[in-house]
Amino acid sequence: MSRMVLWGFVISVIFLMATIPPSPACAEDKDADSKTLREKRYYYKAFNRRDPFRSLVTGEFEESEYELVNIYGVKLVGVLSGGLERFAMLEDNNGYGYILKAGDPVRNGSIVSVGDRSVIARIAMFGQTTTVTLRLEDKNEKGE
């Protein structure tokens, strides 16, 4: 029985020691140790660098709509297939390329469909609707 009382006393002392808060001096020592181990300081050196929040585009600009493709001034140079959709690769006389799909606008109309080797556009001018078909040139026809 005396052993049981002794063990009860030891357990109650351990319990009491665990519930008593540590002294403020011990807490400050732990905080000081943790600060020196975990503290990270970052400095931004902006010398001779541009402001990262300033716009890259400067000057006065007027908003205008992009120039639409003139279907009479381009030739079909290729057709791309992307899943169920096809894209027409067009090139104008200056060598600029355009990639269009069915439904895209062109000057005075829109692209109706893009086939395996052709593109069809519907153009409306002065109340008249015209269908324009551009076809890929074969190498034999081109003279190569």
C-alpha positions in Angstrom: 0.0 0.0 0.0 2.9 2.4 0.8 4.2 1.8 -2.7 0.9 2.9 -4.2 0.9 6.0 -2.1 4.4 6.8 -3.2 3.6 6.3 -6.9 0.5 8.4 -6.5 2.6 11.2 -5.0 5.3 11.0 -7.8 2.6 11.1 -10.5 0.9 14.1 -8.9 4.2 16.0 -8.6 4.9 15.3 -12.3 1.4 16.5 -13.2 1.8 19.6 -11.2 5.2 20.4 -12.8 3.7 20.0 -16.2 0.9 22.4 -15.6 3.0 25.2 -14.0 3.9 27.8 -16.7 7.6 28.5 -17.2 9.1 31.7 -15.9 9.3 34.7 -18.2 13.0 34.6 -18.3 12.9 31.0 -19.8 10.3 32.1 -22.3 12.5 35.0 -23.5 15.5 32.7 -23.9 13.5 30.3 -26.0 12.1 33.2 -28.2 15.6 34.7 -28.6 17.0 31.3 -29.7 14.1 30.7 -32.1 14.5 34.2 -33.6 18.1 33.8 -34.4 17.6 30.4 -36.0 14.6 31.3 -38.1 14.9 35.0 -38.9 15.4 35.8 -42.6 15.8 39.3 -43.9 15.5 40.2 -47.6 16.6 43.5 -49.1 15.7 44.8 -52.5 18.5 46.6 -54.2 16.9 48.9 -56.8 20.1 50.6 -57.8 20.3 50.9 -61.6 17.2 48.9 -62.2 13.8 49.9 -63.5 10.7 50.1 -61.3 8.9 46.7 -61.6 5.5 48.4 -61.3 6.0 51.0 -64.1 4.4 50.1 -67.5 6.6 48.7 -70.2 4.6 50.5 -72.8 5.1 54.3 -72.9 3.8 57.0 -75.1 0.5 58.2 -76.6 -1.5 55.5 -78.4 -4.8 55.6 -80.2 -7.0 52.6 -80.0 -8.0 51.4 -83.4 -9.4 48.2 -84.7 -7.0 45.9 -86.3 -6.9 45.8 -90.1 -9.0 43.0 -91.6 -7.6 40.7 -94.2 -8.5 41.6 -97.8 -9.4 38.2 -99.3 -8.7 39.5 -102.8 -5.1 40.3 -101.9 -4.0 37.0 -100.3 -3.2 33.5 -101.4 -3.8 30.3 -99.5 -0.4 28.7 -98.6 -1.5 25.9 -96.2 -4.2 24.3 -94.1 -3.7 23.3 -90.5 -5.8 20.7 -88.8 -6.3 20.9 -85.1 -8.7 18.2 -83.9 -12.1 19.0 -85.4 -11.1 22.5 -86.4 -9.1 23.6 -89.5 -7.1 26.8 -89.9 -6.3 28.5 -93.2 -2.8 29.9 -93.6 -2.9 33.0 -95.9 -0.1 35.2 -97.1 -0.5 38.7 -98.7 1.7 40.3 -101.3 4.0 41.8 -98.6 4.8 38.4 -97.1 2.6 38.9 -94.0 0.9 35.7 -92.8 -2.6 35.3 -91.4 -4.2 32.3 -89.8 -8.0 32.2 -90.0 -10.7 29.7 -89.2 -14.4 29.4 -90.1 -16.3 32.4 -88.7 -13.4 34.8 -88.6 -14.0 38.3 -90.1 -12.3 39.5 -93.3 -12.8 42.8 -95.1 -16.5 43.2 -96.0 -17.3 39.6 -95.0 -16.3 36.5 -93.2 -14.7 33.0 -93.6 -17.5 30.4 -94.3 -15.4 27.2 -94.2 -11.9 25.8 -94.4 -11.5 22.6 -96.4 -8.6 20.2 -96.9 -7.1 22.3 -99.7 -9.4 25.4 -99.9 -11.0 28.2 -98.0 -14.4 29.8 -98.7 -15.2 33.3 -97.8 -18.5 35.3 -98.3 -18.0 38.9 -99.2 -20.9 41.5 -99.3 -20.2 44.7 -101.3 -22.8 47.3 -102.4 -25.6 44.9 -101.6 -24.2 42.0 -103.6 -22.9 38.9 -101.8 -20.1 37.0 -103.5 -18.5 33.7 -102.6 -14.7 33.6 -103.0 -12.8 30.3 -103.0 -9.1 30.2 -102.5 -7.3 26.9 -103.3 -3.9 25.6 -102.6 -1.5 25.7 -105.6 -0.1 22.4 -106.7 3.7 22.3 -107.3 3.1 21.2 -110.9 0.9 24.2 -111.6 3.3 26.6 -110.1 6.2 25.4 -112.3 8.5 23.8 -109.7 
